[in-house]
Amino acid sequence: MSIMQLPKVQDLADIASAHPAIHHPYLQALARGDLPNPQAALVDFALQYQGYTSWFPKYLHCVLPKLPCERHRGYFAENLAEENGHLDAETIQQLEALGIPAAWVQGVPHPVLFRRFQASLGVQAGVHQLCPAALEWRQEFHSMLQSCSAAEAIGAMGLGTESIVKHIYRYITKAIQDHTHLDRRDYVFFELHSEVDEEHAELMLRVADDLVEQSPGSIEQIHRGMMKALDLRATFWEAMHDRAGAL
């Protein structure tokens, strides 16, 4: 394949937007409540999805040292700071414009926000075990990020993760709003990420563009990392759909 034939970063973003990981039947069924027990399915989601969310800082730490550019590393450092609950004034202003008070999120690490969501559904941390699909997803994704190139890592964390989260979490938010009686504060984790991760996605796309500008052939590595992340997530959704159907 010649360089002229290589796709661009935006082409990969378009491919990602059509991947089953984003609009999976499981997510659609959760949002519609089209499951034998919609509330039990959300409780199961709250339990199993922690396998991924609790390791997210580890994923960021895997990628950060792979990046030779200080500016690129700064993007990941900013992401880590937000994971620890440190939001800048602009982000707080955006959230408050959406009706999300700063007191709900400022200074609150994201794992704590997710545990708040779990507790509101009666899920006790450390009491229940993760299913094999949750364990496999987080371990395979972590192993891939540890061993892959910088370009693959950006494909996985940027195009394959940060760029799609807002779409996925809208399904989850709708499911919570329509099929539970939770207060908005209880599930702010998802609304927060729908807003904050859009900015992260833009920064990741900048990194991807920079990498391709420096080495056009790296677009193939970005594509490979993106597809690996999306495929792993879709496999997890498939397992969760099976679980939800059996509840």
C-alpha positions in Angstrom: 0.0 0.0 0.0 1.5 3.4 -1.0 1.4 6.4 1.3 -1.1 8.1 -1.0 -3.5 5.2 -0.3 -3.3 5.3 3.5 -6.4 6.5 5.4 -6.4 9.7 7.4 -7.1 10.0 11.1 -10.6 11.3 10.4 -11.2 8.2 8.2 -10.4 6.1 11.2 -12.8 8.1 13.4 -15.5 7.4 10.8 -14.7 3.7 10.9 -14.8 3.7 14.7 -18.2 5.4 14.8 -19.7 2.5 12.9 -18.2 -0.2 15.1 -20.6 -2.5 17.1 -18.9 -1.5 20.3 -20.6 1.9 20.2 -24.2 1.0 19.3 -24.3 -2.6 20.5 -27.7 -4.3 20.9 -26.9 -4.7 24.6 -26.6 -0.9 25.0 -29.8 -0.4 23.0 -31.6 -3.0 25.1 -30.5 -1.3 28.3 -31.7 2.1 27.1 -35.1 0.7 26.0 -35.5 -1.5 29.0 -36.0 -4.4 26.5 -34.6 -7.1 28.8 -36.3 -9.6 31.2 -35.3 -7.5 34.2 -34.0 -4.0 33.2 -33.1 -3.0 36.8 -31.2 -6.2 37.5 -29.4 -5.7 34.2 -28.3 -2.3 35.3 -27.1 -3.7 38.7 -25.1 -6.3 36.8 -23.6 -3.6 34.6 -22.7 -1.5 37.7 -20.9 -4.5 39.1 -19.0 -5.7 36.0 -18.1 -2.4 34.4 -16.0 -1.6 37.5 -13.5 -4.0 36.1 -12.7 -1.5 33.4 -13.2 1.8 35.2 -11.1 0.9 38.2 -8.1 0.2 35.9 -8.5 3.3 33.7 -5.7 5.2 35.5 -3.4 2.1 34.8 -4.2 2.4 31.1 -3.2 6.0 31.1 0.1 5.2 33.0 0.9 2.6 30.4 0.7 5.1 27.5 2.2 8.2 29.0 5.9 7.0 29.0 5.6 5.8 25.4 5.1 9.4 24.1 8.4 11.2 23.3 6.7 14.6 23.0 6.3 16.6 26.2 3.1 18.3 25.0 1.5 14.9 24.3 2.5 13.6 27.7 0.9 16.7 29.1 -2.4 15.7 27.7 -2.3 12.4 29.5 -1.1 14.1 32.7 -4.2 16.3 32.5 -6.4 13.3 32.0 -4.9 11.6 35.1 -5.5 14.8 37.1 -9.1 14.8 36.1 -9.4 11.1 37.0 -8.3 12.2 40.5 -11.1 14.8 40.6 -9.1 17.9 39.7 -11.2 19.8 37.1 -10.2 23.1 35.7 -12.4 26.2 35.9 -13.6 25.9 32.3 -14.7 22.4 32.8 -16.6 23.3 36.0 -18.3 26.2 34.1 -19.4 23.8 31.4 -20.7 21.3 33.8 -22.6 23.9 35.9 -24.2 25.1 32.6 -25.6 21.6 32.3 -27.0 21.7 35.8 -24.2 19.7 37.4 -22.9 21.5 40.6 -19.2 21.6 41.1 -19.6 20.1 44.6 -20.7 16.8 43.0 -17.5 16.3 41.2 -14.7 18.7 42.1 -12.1 16.9 44.2 -13.9 13.6 43.9 -11.8 10.9 42.2 -13.7 9.1 39.4 -13.5 5.7 41.0 -15.3 7.2 44.0 -18.0 8.6 41.6 -18.4 5.2 40.2 -18.7 3.6 43.6 -21.4 6.2 44.4 -23.3 4.9 41.4 -22.8 1.3 42.5 -24.0 2.1 46.1 -27.1 3.8 44.8 -28.0 0.5 43.1 -27.1 -1.6 46.2 -23.8 -2.9 44.8 -21.3 -3.3 47.7 -17.7 -2.9 46.7 -15.5 -5.9 47.3 -18.5 -8.2 48.0 -19.2 -9.4 44.4 -16.8 -11.0 42.0 -16.2 -9.9 38.4 -17.3 -12.2 35.7 -14.7 -13.8 33.4 -15.6 -11.4 30.5 -14.9 -8.4 32.7 -11.6 -9.9 33.9 -10.5 -10.8 30.4 -11.4 -7.4 28.9 -9.4 -5.4 31.4 -6.4 -7.7 31.4 -6.1 -8.0 27.6 -6.5 -4.3 27.2 -3.9 -3.6 29.8 -1.5 -6.1 28.3 -1.9 -4.7 24.9 -1.2 -1.1 26.1 1.9 -2.4 27.9 3.4 -4.0 24.8 2.2 -1.9 21.9 3.8 1.1 20.2 2.9 4.7 20.9 0.8 4.9 17.8 -1.1 1.8 18.6 -1.7 3.1 22.2 -3.0 6.4 20.8 -5.3 4.4 18.5 -6.6 2.4 21.4 -7.0 5.1 24.0 -8.0 7.9 21.6 -10.0 6.7 18.6 -10.9 3.4 20.3 -11.9 4.7 23.7 -12.1 8.4 24.5 -13.8 9.3 21.1 -16.6 6.8 21.7 -17.4 7.1 25.4 -19.9 9.9 25.0 -22.0 7.8 22.7 -21.9 4.7 24.9 -22.6 6.6 28.1 -25.7 8.3 26.6 -27.3 4.8 26.4 -26.3 4.1 30.0 -27.7 7.5 31.2 -31.0 6.9 29.4 -31.3 3.5 30.9 -30.7 4.9 34.4 -33.1 7.8 33.9 -35.9 5.6 32.4 -35.6 2.5 34.5 -34.5 3.6 38.0 -35.3 6.3 40.5 -31.7 7.4 41.0 -30.9 11.0 41.7 -28.8 12.7 39.1 -25.9 13.1 41.6 -25.8 9.3 41.9 -25.0 8.7 38.2 -23.1 11.9 37.5 -20.1 9.7 36.6 -21.6 9.1 33.2 -22.7 12.7 32.4 -19.3 13.9 33.5 -17.5 11.6 31.2 -19.8 12.4 28.3 -18.6 16.0 28.5 -15.0 15.7 29.7 -14.0 12.8 27.4 -15.1 14.8 24.4 -12.2 17.2 25.1 -9.9 14.3 25.7 -10.9 12.8 22.4 -10.0 16.0 20.6 -6.6 16.1 22.2 -6.0 12.4 21.3 -6.9 13.2 17.7 -4.3 15.9 17.7 -1.7 13.5 19.0 -2.7 11.0 16.3 -2.5 13.7 13.6 1.0 14.7 14.9 2.2 11.1 14.8 1.0 10.6 11.2 2.6 13.9 10.2 5.9 12.7 11.6 5.5 9.2 10.1 2.7 8.6 7.6 2.9 4.8 8.0 2.0 5.1 11.7 -1.7 5.4 10.6 -1.7 1.6 10.3 -0.6 1.2 13.9 -3.2 3.7 15.0 -5.8 1.7 13.2 -4.6 -1.6 14.7 -4.8 -0.2 18.2 -8.2 1.4 17.7 -9.7 -1.9 16.4 -8.2 -3.9 19.2 -9.8 -1.6 21.8 -13.2 -1.6 20.0 -13.2 -5.4 19.5 -12.4 -6.0 23.1 -15.2 -3.7 24.3 -17.7 -5.3 21.8 -16.8 -8.8 23.1 -17.5 -7.6 26.6 -20.9 -6.2 25.6 -21.8 -9.5 23.9 -21.1 -11.3 27.2 -23.1 -8.8 29.1 -26.0 -9.1 26.7 -26.1 -12.8 27.4 -26.0 -12.2 31.1 -28.8 -9.7 30.9 -30.9 -12.0 28.9 -30.5 -14.7 31.6 -31.5 -12.6 34.6 
